[in-house]
Amino acid sequence: MLRLILITIALTGLTAGQALAREISRNADPTENVNSRYTVESVELLGFSKSKLSRTVRERIDKLVGNKYNTLALSGLVWKIREEVRARHINVRVARGQKPEHVAVRLEVEGQRNRSFDLTAPRFGYHSRQGFSGGLDGVINAGQNLRIAGGYSNDADLLLERYQGLHGRAEVKLGNTPVTLRFHFASLHQNWNAATLVGSRSTLYGNREVFEPTATVNLARGLDWTNGFTIQRLGAPSIVEAANAFLSNLTYRRDLEGLGSMDVAYELRAAGQMLGSDYRYHRHTLRTSFTWSPSNRHELRLAGAAGFLNGTAPLFDRYVAGNSTTLRGYNKFDLAPAGIRQLVHASADYRYRFVQLFYDAGRIRTVATRNPSGVLHSVGCGIRKDNMQLAVAFPLRGVRMEPVLLVGVNF
């Protein structure tokens, strides 16, 4: 019986390999093996907008440019695009480039399937100190300019609170204009860690209702400016509070001609009496990242963040460190159970194929204290493939190194 199972697995793998070879070779240059000595000058996607692909796939397309023609790397990319686009097949065409010893690659999407409804799990993971986090989203594409989505979240990683409940959003692009209107709403229930219950002097709400209308204007290629409001109602056992704020977000992303990408974002959140808010504060956040990927085997990502909070903000709007993205390896309830007022953070991630190494450093000033901490450090290693990772992180604090396990997708 075991021998029969092994034979079946081998035949299945052989069949899948033959199908992959047919997919790449279909309508392609029959001399593509010869092309391996040429450098890829450009990669053009026809039949589907590149901007609608995930960031991971866009980066993989960019990695091909400037490197030698690699059939194996191209085949993996084709199957990834097919999965996202839901195309029946993708024709690969290779032509002579404008420069000597260069080739131009065209990926032609054909037979795109109906994408009127998608069901995805945009975020799912496990932090050994904070438990599981995840969510499920359903997206309805009602024409080219209208998208409606909704789902369920149960997250203990992003904020001080574990929030769970339903959320939804609607997105409308105003014709051929650079303006996109969005409306987000959520009805969430909160659970609190024991450290936050003891250390917080703020109201610990049990429910949170969110209504958030925004408008985004595309100012230039890669440059978007978003403005709007967040209207939130916090339900506590004996009182209901309003946490209303003005939102402004300026983001810029640039692809670096096949060498990687650069992202910069600035966000302002300001709450005051004019908005009918029971809280008075303003929060400034600057985030930046640079990804350098000279080949399919190596990738270096440098990221930094700086934030300043002035006034009294609700718990969900305070900074957090010691989770899956900031000071990995620490426990956020050990660092700042009532939240952070000032944050400076930097990280470096290096990947060789599937192997990942990372280093984090940061300095914080908590809401409960006036003096900033010293510089905190953590290191980690693991395995990462696209958006999936399995990693172990260690805080560097004296002789005790208690590891934290991080597992998940987009986590």
C-alpha positions in Angstrom: 0.0 0.0 0.0 2.8 2.4 0.9 4.6 1.7 -2.4 1.3 2.5 -4.3 1.0 5.8 -2.5 4.7 6.7 -3.3 4.2 5.9 -7.0 1.0 8.0 -7.1 2.8 11.0 -5.6 5.6 10.6 -8.1 3.3 10.5 -11.0 1.4 13.5 -9.7 4.6 15.5 -9.4 5.7 14.5 -12.9 2.3 15.5 -14.4 2.5 18.9 -12.6 6.0 19.5 -13.9 4.9 18.7 -17.5 2.0 21.1 -17.2 4.3 23.8 -15.9 6.7 23.3 -18.8 3.8 23.5 -21.3 2.6 26.7 -19.7 5.9 28.4 -20.1 6.7 27.1 -23.6 3.2 27.8 -25.1 3.6 30.4 -27.8 7.1 31.2 -26.5 10.3 31.5 -28.4 11.4 27.9 -29.1 15.0 28.9 -28.5 14.4 30.2 -25.0 17.1 28.0 -23.5 19.6 30.0 -25.6 18.1 33.2 -24.0 19.6 32.2 -20.7 22.8 34.0 -21.6 21.0 37.3 -22.2 20.0 39.9 -19.7 16.3 40.8 -19.3 15.8 44.4 -20.4 12.1 44.7 -19.6 9.0 42.7 -18.5 5.7 43.8 -19.8 2.3 42.6 -18.5 -0.5 42.7 -21.1 -4.2 42.1 -20.5 -4.1 43.0 -16.8 -3.0 46.1 -14.8 0.3 45.5 -13.0 -0.9 47.9 -10.2 -3.6 45.5 -9.2 -1.2 42.7 -8.5 0.0 42.1 -4.9 3.2 43.9 -3.8 5.0 40.5 -3.6 4.3 39.7 -7.3 5.2 43.2 -8.4 8.5 42.9 -6.7 9.2 39.5 -8.3 8.5 41.1 -11.7 10.9 43.9 -11.0 13.6 41.4 -9.9 13.7 39.8 -13.3 14.8 43.1 -14.9 18.6 43.5 -15.0 19.3 39.8 -14.4 20.0 36.9 -16.7 17.0 35.2 -18.3 15.9 32.5 -15.9 13.3 30.0 -17.1 12.7 28.6 -13.6 12.2 32.0 -12.0 9.9 33.0 -14.8 7.8 29.8 -14.5 7.2 30.4 -10.8 6.2 34.0 -11.5 3.8 32.9 -14.2 2.0 30.5 -11.9 1.8 33.2 -9.2 0.3 35.7 -11.6 -2.2 33.1 -12.8 -3.3 32.5 -9.2 -3.9 36.2 -8.6 -5.4 37.1 -11.9 -7.3 33.8 -12.2 -6.3 33.5 -15.9 -6.7 30.2 -17.8 -3.2 30.7 -19.2 -0.4 33.2 -19.8 1.5 33.4 -23.0 5.2 34.1 -22.5 6.9 35.8 -25.5 10.6 36.7 -25.6 12.0 39.2 -28.1 15.3 40.9 -28.8 15.8 43.9 -26.7 16.9 47.4 -27.7 20.3 46.9 -26.2 22.9 44.3 -27.3 22.8 41.0 -25.4 19.3 41.9 -23.9 15.8 40.4 -24.3 12.4 41.8 -23.7 9.7 39.6 -22.0 6.0 39.9 -22.6 3.4 38.2 -20.4 0.1 38.0 -22.1 -2.9 37.3 -19.8 -5.7 35.4 -21.7 -8.9 33.8 -20.6 -9.3 35.8 -17.3 -11.9 34.2 -15.1 -14.7 36.1 -13.3 -13.4 38.0 -10.3 -16.7 39.4 -9.2 -16.2 37.7 -5.8 -13.0 36.8 -3.8 -12.7 35.2 -0.4 -9.3 35.8 1.2 -7.5 35.6 4.6 -5.4 38.8 4.4 -3.7 38.2 7.8 -3.2 35.2 9.9 -0.5 34.4 12.5 0.6 33.2 15.9 2.8 35.1 18.5 3.9 32.8 21.3 3.3 35.5 23.9 0.1 37.0 22.6 -1.7 34.1 20.8 -3.4 33.8 17.5 -4.6 36.6 15.2 -6.4 36.4 11.9 -9.2 37.5 9.7 -11.4 36.6 6.8 -12.5 39.0 4.0 -15.0 38.7 1.2 -14.6 41.1 -1.7 -17.2 41.9 -4.4 -16.0 43.8 -7.5 -19.2 45.5 -8.8 -17.7 46.8 -12.1 -14.4 48.5 -12.6 -15.0 51.4 -10.2 -16.8 49.9 -7.3 -15.6 47.4 -4.7 -17.4 46.3 -1.6 -15.8 44.1 1.1 -16.6 42.8 4.5 -15.4 40.2 7.0 -14.4 39.2 10.5 -11.3 39.9 12.5 -9.8 38.6 15.7 -6.5 40.3 16.3 -4.3 40.5 19.4 -1.1 41.7 17.6 -1.6 45.2 16.2 -3.1 47.1 19.2 -3.0 46.9 23.0 -6.4 45.3 22.9 -7.5 42.0 21.4 -10.4 43.1 19.2 -12.8 40.9 17.4 -15.9 41.6 15.3 -17.3 42.4 11.9 -15.9 45.0 9.5 -16.7 46.3 6.1 -15.7 48.9 3.5 -16.8 50.4 0.2 -14.5 51.9 -2.4 -15.6 54.0 -5.4 -13.3 55.4 -8.0 -14.7 58.5 -9.6 -14.6 57.7 -13.3 -11.4 58.7 -15.0 -10.5 61.2 -12.2 -7.6 60.5 -9.8 -10.0 60.5 -6.8 -11.1 57.4 -4.9 -13.7 57.6 -2.1 -13.7 55.0 0.7 -15.9 54.3 3.7 -14.9 51.9 6.4 -17.0 50.7 9.3 -16.5 48.1 12.1 -18.2 46.8 15.2 -15.7 45.4 17.6 -15.5 43.8 21.0 -12.4 44.2 23.2 -10.6 41.9 25.6 -7.7 43.3 27.8 -4.5 41.8 29.0 -4.1 41.8 32.8 -1.1 44.1 32.6 -3.1 46.7 30.8 -6.0 46.4 33.3 -3.5 47.2 36.1 -1.3 49.9 34.4 -3.9 51.9 32.4 -5.5 55.0 33.9 -7.8 55.4 30.8 -11.2 54.1 30.2 -11.2 50.4 29.3 -14.0 50.2 26.7 -15.7 46.9 26.0 -17.0 47.8 22.5 -15.9 50.1 19.7 -17.9 51.3 16.8 -15.9 52.7 13.8 -17.1 54.9 10.9 -14.4 56.2 8.7 -15.0 58.2 5.4 -11.9 59.2 3.4 -11.0 60.5 0.0 -7.7 59.6 -1.8 -6.2 61.7 -4.6 -3.4 60.4 -6.8 -1.2 63.5 -7.1 1.5 61.8 -9.3 2.7 58.4 -10.2 3.2 56.6 -6.9 2.1 59.6 -4.8 -1.2 59.5 -3.0 -2.8 61.9 -0.5 -5.7 60.7 1.7 -7.9 62.9 3.9 -10.9 62.1 6.0 -12.3 61.5 9.5 -12.6 58.7 11.9 -15.7 58.7 14.1 -15.5 56.1 16.9 -17.8 55.3 19.9 -16.3 53.6 22.9 -18.7 51.7 25.1 -17.6 51.3 28.7 -19.6 49.8 31.5 -20.9 53.1 32.8 -20.1 55.6 30.1 -20.0 56.1 26.3 -17.1 58.2 24.9 -16.5 59.8 21.5 -13.1 59.4 19.9 -13.3 61.5 16.7 -10.3 62.6 14.7 -9.2 64.2 11.4 -7.0 61.9 9.3 -4.4 62.9 6.7 -2.0 60.5 5.0 0.7 61.1 2.4 2.3 58.0 0.8 4.9 57.6 -1.9 6.1 54.4 -3.5 8.7 54.1 -6.2 10.0 51.0 -8.1 13.8 51.2 -8.5 14.2 49.8 -12.0 14.4 46.1 -11.1 16.7 46.7 -8.1 13.9 47.0 -5.5 11.5 49.6 -4.2 11.2 52.5 -1.8 8.2 53.5 0.4 7.6 56.6 2.5 4.5 57.5 4.4 3.5 60.3 6.8 0.3 60.2 8.8 -1.5 62.8 11.0 -4.4 62.0 13.4 -5.8 65.0 15.2 -8.7 65.0 17.7 -10.2 68.0 19.4 -13.3 69.7 20.7 -14.4 71.0 17.2 -15.0 67.3 16.2 -17.0 66.6 19.3 -14.4 64.3 20.7 -13.9 63.5 24.4 -10.2 63.1 23.7 -7.7 65.9 22.8 -4.5 64.8 21.0 -2.5 64.8 17.8 -0.3 62.0 16.5 2.4 62.3 13.9 3.9 59.1 12.3 6.6 58.8 9.7 7.4 55.4 8.2 9.9 54.5 5.5 11.3 51.3 3.9 13.8 50.4 1.2 14.0 47.0 -0.4 17.1 46.0 -2.4 16.8 42.8 -4.4 19.7 42.6 -6.9 18.8 38.9 -7.7 16.3 36.2 -7.0 18.4 34.8 -4.2 19.2 37.9 -2.2 17.0 40.6 -0.6 17.7 43.3 1.9 15.0 45.3 3.5 15.7 48.4 5.7 12.8 50.0 7.5 12.3 52.8 10.0 9.5 54.5 11.9 9.2 57.5 14.2 6.1 58.6 16.0 5.1 61.3 18.4 1.8 61.5 20.4 0.8 64.7 22.2 -2.2 64.9 24.5 -4.5 62.1 25.8 -5.3 59.5 23.2 -7.6 56.4 23.5 -5.8 53.1 23.9 -6.3 52.0 20.3 -4.5 55.1 19.0 -1.3 54.7 21.1 1.9 53.3 19.7 2.7 49.6 20.3 6.2 47.9 20.3 6.9 44.3 21.0 4.7 42.6 18.4 5.2 40.9 15.0 6.5 44.0 13.3 8.2 46.3 15.9 10.9 45.1 18.3 10.2 41.5 17.4 11.2 39.2 20.3 9.7 41.5 23.0 6.3 41.2 24.6 4.4 44.5 24.3 2.8 44.1 27.7 6.2 43.9 29.3 7.4 47.0 27.5 4.4 49.3 27.7 1.1 47.8 28.8 -0.6 51.2 28.6 0.9 52.2 25.3 3.7 54.3 24.0 3.9 58.1 23.6 7.1 58.4 21.6 8.7 55.7 19.3 11.8 55.4 17.2 12.4 52.1 15.5 14.6 50.6 12.8 14.9 47.1 11.4 17.0 45.2 8.9 15.8 42.0 7.2 18.1 39.9 5.0 16.9 36.9 3.0 18.8 34.4 1.1 16.4 32.2 -0.8 14.1 30.9 2.0 16.4 31.8 4.9 15.6 35.0 6.8 17.7 37.0 9.3 16.6 40.2 11.0 17.6 42.8 13.5 15.5 45.4 15.3 16.4 48.4 17.4 14.2 50.9 19.0 13.7 53.5 21.7 10.4 54.3 23.4 8.8 56.6 25.9 5.7 55.1 27.5 2.5 56.9 28.4 3.1 56.1 32.1 6.7 57.5 32.3 8.4 60.8 31.3 11.9 59.4 30.7 12.6 57.5 27.5 14.0 54.0 27.6 17.5 53.0 26.5 18.0 51.5 23.1 16.4 48.1 22.9 17.7 45.4 20.5 16.4 42.1 19.2 17.5 39.6 16.6 15.8 36.6 14.9 16.0 34.0 12.2 13.6 31.8 10.3 12.2 30.7 7.0 10.2 33.0 4.7 8.5 32.3 1.3 6.7 35.2 -0.2 4.3 36.3 2.6 4.6 33.1 4.7 7.1 33.0 7.6 8.2 30.8 10.4 10.7 32.7 12.7 12.2 32.8 16.2 13.1 36.2 17.7 15.2 36.9 20.8 15.3 40.1 22.9 18.8 41.2 23.8 18.5 42.1 27.4 21.3 40.8 29.7 21.9 37.1 30.1 18.3 36.1 29.7 17.2 35.4 26.1 13.6 34.2 26.0 12.6 33.4 22.4 9.4 34.4 20.8 7.9 32.2 18.0 6.3 34.0 15.0 4.3 32.0 12.5 1.9 33.2 9.9 0.8 34.7 6.6 1.2 38.5 6.1 2.2 38.5 9.8 
